[in-house]
Amino acid sequence: PDTTRNGEVLGLMPRPGFVLDVDRSTPPILFWRGENFSLEKLPADRSRVIYPAEPLPGLDDVDGHIRDALLNPIDMEPLPALLRPDMKLTICFDDASLSLPKMRRPDSRQRIIEAVLDMAAEAGVDDIHLIAALGLHRRMHDYELRHVLGDRIFDAFHPRGMLYQHDAEDHDNLTVIGETDRGEVLEINKRVADSDLVVYANVNQVAMDGGWKSITTGVASYRSLAFHHNPQTLQNTRSLMDRHKSDLHKSVWRLGKVLQDHGPKIFTVETTINNDAFPSPFDFLSKREWEWTVKDRALFLGTQKSLDRTPNRVARKIFHGIEAPYAMTSVQAGFTPSVHERTLEHVHAQHLVPVEGQTDILTMGIPFISPYNPEGIMNPILVMCMGLGYLFNMYRNKPLVREGGVVIMTHPTYREFNPVHHPSYIDFFDEVLADTTDPVVMSEKWEKKYAEDEWYRHLYRTGNAYHGVHPFYAWYWGAHGQQWAGKVIIVGGDPSTVRRLGFTPASTMDDAFEIASDVVGRTPTISHLHVPSVLVADVV
């Protein structure tokens, strides 16, 4: 059916997500393999493919909608009423882990912050700081800050030291706000804590993000993050995309209540985007295979053959150079919990795909990117994190695969690391994983050493390295999936590297199904998660 928005005719509504039951006429299905991909034939009559919905239409006047959200917030006064000349105003924003791939300029955060700065200028506010909410992520490169914020904001604030990045190890500039009734301590950036008003500019690409999580993780200390970034919490997070069944989010919301009662006034601005992730000529990656045109098939074959001959380093640069044509689908501002509920409605409208029941096997292609390797290498720990942490958790109610079933991933799983971004990951792979893959054991035996290592701390604070403890957190992210699956198989990965992760290597998909038969029998049912683009399976 046709639809309209503000009087503008939009034409046909985008098609919703879809579950395809595979039969003998179904063409081979696309699987990501890092910086490449393959087509795989899935067994007929017992396999299904879960496809994402088509991209929802974007807002017709983005800047107008942002201004309207600031002037008509949810459960708070309009932003101009909160601004005064003698105040401390701090604007925090999501770091380079969002969006994936990075969106075309102007970024949503730039548009929000420019609108906030215009209102601050009209109110005569002079004391304004901008802080990238890194948590324990790596510091953004200057070119990344320019991409997210635009040249005008970067040139106006960065040279004067008023645009900078949160440092979770700068203990002179951390402040304890309080603690929950369970003893969880909220320790955050001192400038944020001392501000009269904090505005948070968010990109909510998935349901996991946003809400109280933005401030209580983005500008928190390791001491504070450790209360919920741990094996016990993440093993009981069912799933990351459903905060009401997530122990991580329950902890974050308790800390948010402490922030609300004892911290600065927070004015949250959250945006959602559609799932239009790939521009031409890569747009065939978002299409359903039986709808590929002759041109799409030729592009796939040509791209695959070119990538087969291309060194990893060059292929990585090509893919990380992609700028997604995402469109903003909503913007809402005001009181954090109220805003986030509205945000989730829009996220779910794009992502939720109804699915009936679980299967014996879940297959997934691991792409070139995760939240923890923008502009970098998808190292083996991040393959585990992306597969068992993010993609496995793309569900509500219950996982796509039954408990004790098999997860099959495709990825080359090369033993490569970016020494600038991931120095502690290298030692984690060589030292920790050689000892144990059990998240509880490594937490008790190894985490403190890496978290307090002075060299890792120095690289995090002065370079572009993730915090020394970060590989542990990446591993813990997959703790629920690791505990749930009876076996994990990686197709096409370096065998010794795959075994170091505690998984089973396979050369081909057929080999993987043969290996899986020890756990699920000879005629298992199979679900394939067709991502990216992003979807969340609503399993009943």
C-alpha positions in Angstrom: 0.0 0.0 0.0 1.0 3.6 -0.5 1.7 5.7 2.5 2.4 9.4 3.2 4.4 11.4 5.7 3.7 15.0 6.3 1.8 15.1 3.0 4.8 13.6 1.0 3.9 10.5 -1.0 6.4 7.8 -0.2 5.1 5.0 -2.4 5.2 1.4 -1.4 6.0 0.6 2.2 9.3 -1.3 2.8 8.8 -5.1 3.1 9.1 -6.5 6.6 11.6 -9.1 7.6 11.0 -12.5 6.2 11.7 -16.2 7.0 12.4 -18.2 3.9 11.9 -22.0 4.1 14.6 -23.5 1.9 13.5 -25.9 -0.8 15.3 -27.4 -3.8 14.7 -24.3 -5.9 16.3 -21.9 -3.4 19.6 -20.4 -4.8 22.8 -20.5 -2.8 22.8 -18.1 0.2 25.3 -15.3 0.8 27.7 -15.8 3.8 30.1 -13.2 4.9 33.7 -14.3 5.4 35.5 -11.3 6.8 36.7 -9.1 3.9 35.0 -11.5 1.4 31.9 -13.7 1.1 30.8 -17.0 -0.4 27.5 -18.6 -1.6 26.5 -21.7 0.3 23.8 -24.2 -0.6 21.7 -25.0 2.5 19.9 -28.4 2.9 16.4 -28.3 1.5 13.3 -28.9 3.5 15.0 -28.4 6.9 16.7 -25.0 6.6 15.4 -21.5 6.9 16.9 -18.1 6.2 16.0 -15.1 8.4 16.1 -11.9 6.3 16.0 -8.4 7.7 13.3 -5.9 6.8 13.9 -3.5 4.0 15.1 0.0 5.1 12.4 2.2 6.6 12.0 5.7 5.1 14.0 8.5 6.7 12.8 11.7 8.1 12.1 14.3 5.4 13.5 17.3 7.3 16.2 16.0 9.7 17.3 19.3 11.1 13.7 20.4 11.6 12.9 17.2 13.5 16.0 17.6 15.7 15.1 21.2 16.6 11.5 20.1 17.3 12.8 17.4 19.6 14.9 19.9 21.5 12.0 22.3 21.8 9.4 19.7 22.7 11.2 17.1 24.8 9.6 14.1 26.6 9.1 14.7 30.4 11.6 17.6 30.6 11.6 21.3 30.0 12.6 22.6 26.5 16.3 22.8 26.1 16.4 26.6 25.8 14.7 26.8 29.2 17.6 24.8 30.7 20.3 27.0 29.3 21.8 30.2 31.0 24.9 32.2 30.5 26.8 31.3 33.7 26.3 27.5 33.4 28.7 24.6 32.7 27.3 22.7 29.7 28.8 19.4 28.6 27.9 17.6 25.5 28.8 13.9 25.3 28.5 11.8 22.2 28.9 8.2 21.1 32.3 7.2 19.8 33.5 5.5 16.6 31.9 2.2 17.5 28.7 3.6 16.0 27.5 3.4 13.3 28.7 0.3 11.5 29.7 0.9 8.8 30.2 4.6 9.4 27.5 6.8 8.1 27.8 9.4 5.4 28.4 12.9 6.5 26.8 14.8 8.0 26.6 12.3 10.9 23.6 12.4 13.2 25.7 13.5 16.1 27.0 16.5 14.2 23.5 17.6 13.4 22.3 17.2 17.0 25.3 19.0 18.5 25.1 21.9 15.9 21.5 22.4 16.9 22.4 22.3 20.7 25.3 24.7 20.1 23.0 27.2 18.2 20.6 27.2 21.2 23.5 27.5 23.7 24.9 30.5 21.7 21.4 32.2 21.8 21.4 31.7 25.6 24.9 33.2 26.0 26.5 29.9 27.3 30.3 30.1 27.1 31.5 27.2 29.2 30.9 24.3 26.8 32.9 21.1 26.6 32.5 18.2 24.2 33.5 14.7 25.3 33.7 11.5 23.3 32.1 8.8 25.5 34.7 6.1 25.0 34.3 4.0 28.1 37.3 1.7 27.7 37.4 1.9 23.9 40.3 3.3 22.0 40.7 7.1 21.5 39.3 8.3 18.2 41.7 9.6 15.6 41.3 13.2 14.6 39.9 12.3 11.2 37.3 10.1 12.9 36.3 13.0 15.2 36.0 15.3 12.1 33.9 12.7 10.4 31.5 12.4 13.4 31.3 16.1 14.3 32.1 17.9 11.1 34.9 20.4 10.4 33.1 23.4 12.0 32.7 21.9 15.4 36.1 20.2 15.4 38.0 23.4 14.4 36.0 25.5 16.9 36.6 23.3 20.0 39.5 20.9 19.5 42.3 23.5 19.2 41.1 25.1 22.5 41.1 21.9 24.4 37.3 21.9 24.7 36.7 18.8 22.6 38.4 15.8 24.1 37.9 12.1 24.9 36.9 10.5 28.1 39.8 8.9 30.0 38.7 6.1 32.4 42.2 6.1 33.9 42.5 9.8 34.7 41.7 9.3 38.4 42.1 13.0 39.2 39.2 13.7 36.9 36.8 11.0 38.0 34.1 11.4 40.6 32.0 8.9 42.6 28.3 9.8 42.3 27.1 7.1 44.6 26.2 3.5 44.7 23.2 1.2 44.3 21.6 -0.9 47.0 23.7 -3.8 45.6 27.0 -2.0 46.2 27.5 -1.1 42.5 29.6 2.1 42.4 29.0 4.8 39.8 32.2 6.7 39.1 32.2 9.0 36.1 34.1 11.8 34.4 34.5 14.8 36.8 33.6 17.4 34.2 30.3 15.5 33.5 29.6 15.2 37.2 30.2 18.9 37.9 28.2 20.2 35.0 24.9 22.1 35.4 23.6 20.3 32.3 24.8 17.3 30.3 23.4 16.7 26.8 24.0 13.3 25.3 24.0 12.9 21.5 23.3 9.2 20.6 23.1 7.0 17.6 20.9 4.0 18.5 21.8 1.4 15.9 20.6 -1.6 18.0 18.3 -2.1 21.0 21.3 -2.8 23.2 22.5 0.8 23.1 21.2 4.0 24.6 19.2 4.8 27.7 21.2 4.9 30.9 23.9 2.8 29.2 25.2 5.9 27.3 26.4 7.8 30.4 27.0 5.0 32.9 29.4 3.2 30.5 30.6 5.9 28.1 32.1 8.2 30.8 32.6 5.7 33.6 35.8 4.2 35.1 37.0 0.6 35.0 36.0 0.3 38.6 32.4 1.2 37.7 32.2 -0.9 34.5 33.5 -4.0 36.3 30.2 -4.3 38.2 28.4 -5.4 35.0 31.1 -6.2 32.5 31.8 -9.6 34.0 31.2 -13.3 33.2 28.4 -13.8 35.8 26.4 -10.8 34.6 26.8 -11.6 30.9 26.1 -15.3 31.2 22.7 -14.1 32.6 22.1 -11.6 29.9 19.3 -13.3 27.8 19.8 -11.3 25.5 21.7 -8.1 24.9 18.9 -6.9 22.7 16.2 -7.3 25.4 17.1 -5.2 28.5 14.3 -6.6 30.6 16.0 -10.1 30.3 19.6 -8.7 30.5 21.4 -8.6 33.8 23.8 -6.1 32.3 21.0 -3.7 31.6 19.4 -4.2 35.0 22.7 -3.2 36.6 23.0 -0.2 34.2 19.5 0.9 35.0 20.2 0.7 38.8 23.3 2.9 38.2 21.1 5.2 36.1 18.8 5.7 39.1 21.9 6.8 41.1 22.8 9.2 38.4 19.3 10.5 38.3 19.1 11.0 42.1 22.6 12.3 42.8 24.2 13.4 39.5 23.9 16.3 37.1 20.8 17.0 35.0 20.9 14.9 31.9 19.1 15.9 28.6 19.2 12.8 26.3 18.9 13.1 22.6 18.5 9.7 20.9 18.2 8.9 17.2 17.5 5.8 15.3 18.6 4.9 11.8 17.3 2.5 9.2 19.4 -0.5 8.0 20.4 0.8 4.6 24.0 -0.2 5.2 25.6 -0.6 1.7 25.9 1.9 -1.1 26.3 1.0 -4.7 28.1 -1.1 -5.9 27.8 -3.1 -2.7 24.0 -2.8 -2.4 23.5 -6.4 -3.7 24.7 -7.5 -0.2 21.4 -6.3 1.2 19.2 -8.0 -1.4 17.5 -11.4 -1.2 19.5 -13.8 -3.4 16.6 -15.0 -5.6 15.9 -11.3 -6.4 19.4 -10.7 -7.7 19.5 -9.3 -11.2 22.0 -10.3 -13.8 23.9 -7.2 -12.9 23.9 -8.2 -9.1 25.2 -11.7 -9.9 27.9 -10.2 -12.1 28.9 -7.7 -9.4 29.0 -10.5 -6.8 31.2 -12.7 -8.9 33.5 -9.9 -10.0 33.8 -8.6 -6.4 34.5 -12.0 -5.0 37.2 -12.8 -7.6 38.8 -9.4 -7.1 38.9 -9.9 -3.3 40.4 -13.4 -3.8 43.4 -11.8 -5.4 43.5 -8.8 -3.0 45.8 -8.7 0.1 43.9 -8.6 3.4 45.3 -5.2 4.2 43.9 -3.7 0.9 40.6 -5.4 1.1 40.2 -4.2 4.7 40.8 -0.6 3.6 38.2 -0.9 0.8 35.5 -2.2 3.2 36.3 0.2 6.0 36.1 3.0 3.5 32.4 2.3 2.9 30.1 5.1 4.1 26.6 3.8 4.7 23.7 5.7 3.3 21.7 5.3 6.6 18.7 7.6 7.0 17.6 8.9 10.4 14.1 7.4 11.2 13.4 9.2 14.5 14.8 11.6 17.0 13.5 12.1 20.5 14.9 14.1 23.4 14.3 14.7 27.1 14.3 12.5 30.2 16.5 9.5 29.6 14.1 6.5 30.4 11.1 8.1 28.6 13.2 8.9 25.6 14.6 5.4 25.4 11.2 3.7 25.4 10.3 5.8 22.4 13.6 5.0 20.8 13.1 1.3 21.2 9.7 1.5 19.4 11.5 2.8 16.4 14.4 0.3 16.6 12.0 -2.6 16.9 10.0 -1.3 13.9 13.1 -1.7 11.8 14.7 -4.8 13.3 12.1 -7.3 14.6 11.4 -10.3 12.5 8.9 -12.9 13.9 10.3 -16.4 13.9 8.6 -19.6 15.0 10.7 -22.0 17.2 14.3 -22.9 17.5 16.5 -25.1 15.3 19.4 -27.5 15.9 22.0 -25.4 14.1 22.5 -21.6 13.7 24.7 -20.5 10.8 26.1 -17.0 10.4 28.7 -15.2 8.3 31.0 -13.0 10.2 31.6 -9.7 8.4 34.7 -7.5 8.3 33.6 -5.2 11.1 32.5 -5.1 14.7 32.0 -2.3 17.2 35.6 -2.9 18.3 37.6 -2.7 15.1 36.5 0.4 13.2 39.4 1.1 10.8 41.1 -2.0 12.1 41.5 -5.8 12.0 38.9 -8.3 12.9 41.2 -10.3 15.1 40.3 -13.8 16.4 38.9 -12.6 19.8 36.6 -10.2 17.9 35.5 -13.0 15.7 34.3 -14.8 18.8 32.8 -11.6 20.2 30.9 -10.8 17.0 29.6 -14.4 16.5 28.7 -15.5 20.0 28.4 -12.0 21.5 26.6 -9.8 19.0 25.0 -12.1 16.3 24.0 -14.9 18.6 22.3 -12.3 20.8 20.2 -10.9 17.9 17.1 -12.3 19.4 14.2 -11.7 21.8 12.5 -14.3 24.0 14.8 -17.2 23.2 17.8 -17.9 20.9 17.4 -19.1 17.3 19.3 -22.3 18.2 18.2 -24.7 20.8 20.2 -25.1 24.0 23.0 -27.6 23.3 22.8 -27.1 19.6 25.6 -26.1 17.2 26.7 -22.6 16.0 28.5 -22.5 12.6 30.3 -19.4 11.6 32.2 -18.5 8.4 35.4 -16.4 8.7 39.1 -16.8 7.8 40.0 -16.3 11.5 43.5 -15.2 10.6 46.0 -14.7 13.4 46.4 -11.0 12.8 46.1 -8.1 15.2 46.4 -4.3 15.0 49.2 -3.6 17.4 48.2 0.1 17.8 44.5 -0.6 18.5 44.7 -4.0 20.2 48.0 -4.5 22.0 46.6 -6.3 25.0 44.5 -8.6 22.6 47.8 -10.0 21.3 49.0 -11.0 24.8 45.5 -12.2 25.7 45.5 -14.6 22.7 49.0 -15.9 23.4 48.8 -16.0 27.2 45.3 -16.2 28.5 43.6 -18.3 25.8 46.6 -20.7 26.0 45.6 -21.3 29.6 41.8 -21.2 29.5 38.7 -20.2 27.4 36.4 -20.2 30.5 35.4 -16.6 31.1 34.9 -17.2 34.9 38.4 -18.7 35.2 40.1 -16.0 33.2 38.3 -13.3 35.1 39.6 -14.7 38.4 43.1 -15.6 37.3 44.1 -13.0 34.7 41.8 -9.9 34.5 43.4 -7.9 37.3 46.9 -8.2 35.7 45.8 -6.8 32.4 43.5 -4.1 33.9 46.3 -2.7 36.0 49.2 -3.1 33.6 51.0 0.2 33.3 52.1 -0.2 29.7 48.5 -1.0 28.5 47.3 2.0 30.6 49.8 4.3 29.0 48.8 3.1 25.4 45.1 3.6 26.2 45.7 7.1 27.7 48.1 8.5 25.1 47.6 6.5 22.0 44.8 4.8 20.2 44.7 1.5 22.1 41.8 -0.2 23.8 42.1 -0.5 27.5 44.2 -3.4 28.7 41.1 -5.2 30.1 39.1 -4.9 26.9 39.9 -8.3 25.3 38.4 -9.8 28.5 35.2 -7.8 28.0 35.1 -8.8 24.3 35.3 -12.4 25.4 32.7 -12.0 28.2 30.4 -10.6 25.6 30.1 -14.1 24.1 29.7 -15.8 27.5 26.0 -16.5 27.1 26.4 -18.0 23.6 29.5 -20.0 24.7 27.5 -21.5 27.5 24.4 -22.1 25.4 26.0 -23.9 22.4 27.0 -27.5 22.5 29.6 -27.0 19.8 31.0 -24.0 17.8 32.4 -24.6 14.4 34.3 -22.0 12.2 34.4 -22.7 8.5 37.4 -21.5 6.6 39.4 -20.3 9.6 43.0 -21.0 10.3 42.8 -24.3 12.2 45.3 -23.7 15.0 43.7 -20.2 15.6 40.2 -21.7 15.7 41.3 -24.4 18.2 43.0 -21.7 20.4 39.5 -20.1 20.7 38.2 -23.4 21.9 36.2 -24.0 18.7 36.3 -26.7 15.9 37.7 -25.8 12.5 36.0 -27.0 9.2 37.1 -26.6 5.6 33.7 -26.3 4.0 30.1 -26.0 5.1 29.5 -29.6 4.2 32.4 -30.6 6.5 30.8 -28.4 9.3 27.5 -30.2 9.0 29.2 -33.5 9.1 31.1 -32.5 12.3 27.9 -31.1 13.8 26.2 -34.5 13.3 27.9 -35.8 16.4 25.8 -33.3 18.4 22.6 -32.9 16.4 22.3 -36.0 14.3 22.3 -36.4 10.5 19.2 -34.4 9.6 19.3 -31.3 11.8 17.1 -28.3 11.3 19.1 -25.1 10.4 18.6 -21.3 10.8 20.8 -18.9 8.8 20.9 -15.3 10.2 21.2 -13.2 7.0 23.2 -10.2 8.3 24.2 -7.5 7.9 21.9 -5.6 7.6 20.8 -5.7 11.2 17.8 -7.8 12.4 16.5 -9.2 15.7 14.7 -12.5 15.6 11.6 -12.4 17.7 11.5 -16.1 18.5 8.2 -17.6 19.8 
